[in-house]
Amino acid sequence: MAILVAGGAGYIGSHVCKMLHSKGYKVIVYDNLSHGYKEFAKWGEFIPGDISDVELLDNIFKHYHIDAVMHFCAYIEVGESVVDPQKYYENNVGNTIKLLKVMRKNNIDKFIFSSTAAVYGMPEKVPIKEDDKKDPINPYGKSKWMVEQMLEDYDKAYGLKSIRFRYFNAAGADEEGEIGEAHKPETHLIPLILDAAIGRRDSIKIFGTNYDTKDGTCIRDFVHVNDLADAHIKGLEYLLDGGKTDYFNLGSGEGYSVYEVIEAVKRVTKKNFKVVETDRRPGDPAYLIADSTKAKEKLGWEVKYSLDEIILTAWNWHRNM
């Protein structure tokens, strides 16, 4: 089985490639390296390219006889999407259409899509179930929801089967320390806290301490990147076995406050650092917790990593990067 992993040199894509390779799949790592790293593309054959390049993709699909495509090529920064929505709609939606078009041309009908909990917007209740209201509040979330709706139509019209995975807070790193989270710029909570623990930044900021939560800070659901990778392979195998188009939340089902995550980092790293409380950011929900029962029941997926284990793997990677 040959799998093309678009965005396979990025954070989640590279962990998926490593796991695919370990299970005997032929992996084609396809990435333009705008946010990925060449050194992360070592579990499979690396081909530099953009998903907008339909000619190159057409040649790849013809040469390698690809069985399925995994798509991790979206821009993901919420704030940037508000300032420059065109960038997000052009890439996250427009370029995905180009990818799907060339897949159809080559009769490739299995697609794994990296979506997001941002499709829910400000949730009305927690934990969030897959069929709860979709009301994204920024262009990033809207672009992902647009693609999800497109994929339903592509199935009905063309028979293209897809799995959409709605991530909550991906975190952690490869246990062997070969790859990890290294966004440019970094906007995710755990690596930012680790930067403070290492001394790469003066402090960690808490944006809002007056939410209606147990300690006044936002509650988030963290899931290890290897647990996400495992879900993607289970989703792939589900489609390869004849499964139907579907969508799944991927989260631990546990909620941790910003304060609790900071204390966990201090506990795991045995480092102290300055914490600065500041005003809320617009659009931050008080709670984001996944109900991932559907993935557990339908795909046999289970979360293996605790919060402390997530932080430990991230710390081992982060301090050596």
N, C-alpha and C positions, 0 to 999 in steps of 0.2 A: 504494500500500500504506500503510495506517494502522497504526501500532504504538503501543500504550499502554505506556509505561515507568513502572512503579510504583516509586517511589523515584528518579525521574529527576533530582531536585535534589540528590542526594547525590554522594559522591566518584566511585564507579565509574559510577553511573547517568548522571551529567551528561556524562561522557566518551563513554559509549555514545550518548547523545542527540546530541551534537555530530557524531559520526561518521555516525550514521543520517541526520541532516539533510544532511550533505555528500554523501551518496549518493542523495539525492532522496526519501527516505521522508517521509511525513507523520507527525510525532511528536506524541503527546499526553503531556505531562509531568504525572504524577500523583504528588503528594507532600504529606504533612501537615506538612512543614518542622520536624518534631521534631528531626531530625538533618541535614536538607538546608538549602539556602540559596536563597531566591527569585532572587537574582542569578545562580545557576547554571542556572536554568530558562529559558534564552533561545534554545534551539534546538528550537522547537516551541510548541504552545499549552499554557500552564500552567493546570492545574485543581487547586486545593487540595483535598485529600481524603485519607481513610484507607482502607486496603484492607478494613477492617471495615464500611464504609458500602456495603452491597450495593445500596441504593436509588439512591445517586448513581452507582455503577458501572454499574448496569443502564441508567440514563438515558444515560450516556456511550456504552456499547456500542451502544445503539439509534441514537443520534444520529450517531456517527462511523463505524459499520460497521468495527469494528476487525478486522484480519486476524490479529494475534498480540499476546501480552502478554509483557513482560519484567518480572521480579520482583526488585527490589533492596531490599525493605522490611524486612529482618530486623534485629533488634537483634544486635550483634556482639561485645560485650565479655564475654570469657570469665569474668573475675572477678565481674562483676556477675551473670552467669547462675548462678554458684554460690550467691551470696548471695540472689538473688531469682529462682529458677527459674520461678515462676508467670508472671512478666512475659514470659519467653522462650517458654514453651509457649503462652501466650495469643496472643501476636503471631506468632511464627515458625511455629507450627503452626495454631492456631485461626483466625487471620485469613487465613492462606493457604487454608484450607478454604473460607472465605467467598468469597474471590476466585475460586477454582476453581468454586464452585457457580454464581456469577453468569456466569462464562464459559460453562459448560455450558448454562445457560438461554438464552444468546444464540448458541449454536452456534459458539463460538470454540474451536478445537481445537489451537492451537499455542502453546506456552508455553516460555519460556527462564527457567531457574531458577538463581539465584546461590547456589551451595553453597560448600563449604569443605573444605580438607584436614583440618579438625578431625574429620571423620567417621572418619578412620583411627585416631585416638587416639595411642597410643604405638606407632609402626610397628615391625614385627619385622625389616624390612629396608629398605634404600634403594638406588636410588631407588624411590619408591612407584609401583606400578602400580594401575590402576583397580580390578582385581578382587582386590587384596589385602584382608586381613581388615578389616572395619569394626568398630571398638570405641571409639566416642567416650567421653571421660572427663569431660565436663562437659555441663551442660544446653544450652549453645550448640551444641556439636557434635551432641548427641543430637537437638535440635530440627531441625537440618538433615537428619540422616539419616532422621528420621521422615518428613519431606516427600519426600525422595528415594524412599522405599519407597511412600508414598502415590501418587506419580506413576506408578510401575510399575502399580499397581492401577487407576488412572484410565485408563491406556492400555488395559489388558485389558478393563475393564468398559465404558468410554465412548468409546474411540477418541481420547482426548485425547493428542496427541503432544507430547513434551517433550524438551528438552536440559538436562541438569544439568551445570554447570561447577563443578568443585572447585578453587577458587583456592588458591594457596600464598601467598606474601607480596606482595600488590599494593603497588606503590610508584610514585613519580614523579608527574609532572604534565603537563598540556597544554603542548606545545612553544611555543604562542603566548602562554602565560602568563595565559589567561583564567580557567582553573579549576584547582584542585589539591586536595591533601589537607588538610582542615581539620576533623578530628573534634573533638567536644566531649563528654568530655575526649579528648585525644590519647593513644593507647596504643601506637602503632606505632613501630618502632625508628628508621627513617630520619628522619621529622619530629621525633622527640624529639632525635636527635643534631643536627639542623639548628638546633633551638632553642638548644642549647648553643653551637653555632658562632656564632649571631647574638648570644647573650648574654641570651636570654629565660629561660634557666635556668642555674643555677650550674655544673652538671656533668651528665654522662651516666652512668647506672649500668649496670654489667654484672652481671647476676644469675647468678653461678656461673662459676668459672674452673677447675673440676676435672672437667669432662665428658671422656669418652673420645673426644676429637677432637684435631685437629692442634695446636691451641693452648689447649685446655681450655675454650673457650667454644662455645656452641651454633652449629650450622650451619643456615643457612636459605637458601631458594630465593626470589629476588626477581624479580618479573615486572612490567614497566611497565604502567601502567593503560591506555595506548593499545593495547598488545598484547592485553590482556584485551578491550578494546572490539572490536578486530578479530575476535577469536575469537567474540564474541557475535553479530556480524553474519554471520560465516560459518556459525554454528549456526542462525541465523534463516533464512538462505537455503537451508540444507540441509533444514530442515523445509518451507519454502515450495515446494521442489522435490520434495516427497513423501517425504523421509527419515523414518526410523523413530525412535522414542524411544531415547535413548542418553545416555551420561555420559562426561565427559572431565576429566582433570587439566589444569590450566593453570599451568605453571611454566616457568622457563628451563631446568631440568635441571642448573643449576650451583649448587653450594653455597658460601656465604660465611660465615665465622665472624663473630661480633659484633666481634671485634678488627679483622678485615679490612674490615668495613663502616665502622667508626670511622676507620680509616686512609684509606679511600677518600674519606670526607667531608672529612677534613683536606686531602687531595690536591686535590680538586675545588674546595673553597671557599677554600683557602689560609688557613684559620683554625685556630688552636689552642685547646684548651679542656680543662677538667679532666675526667678519667675516674675514676670511683669503682668499685672492685670490691666486690661484696657477695655475700650468700648466694644460693643457688639459690631459684627459685620452684617450688612444688610443681606437677607436671604438665608441666614443660617438657621435651619430647624433646630428646635430644642432636642428632639429625639430622632435618630435614624437607626432602627433595628430591624433586621430581616427575619421574616418567617421563611425558612428554607426547607420546610417539611416536604414540599413537592419534589425538590431535587433528591432528597433522601429516599422518598418512597419510589419515585419513578426511575431514578438513575442509580440508586444504591450508593449515593454520595454521603460521606461522613466527614465532619471536621475533626482533624487530628491534633491541631496545635492550640495550646492555651495562649493567653495574652503574654505571659512571661516567656514562653517559648518563642513566640513571635518576636518579642523584643530582643531576646538573646541572639537569635539568628541574625537579626538586623544589626545588632551591636557588633557581633563578630565580623560581619562584612564591612560595616560602616567605618570602623576605626582603622581598617587596613586599606581603604580605598584611596 
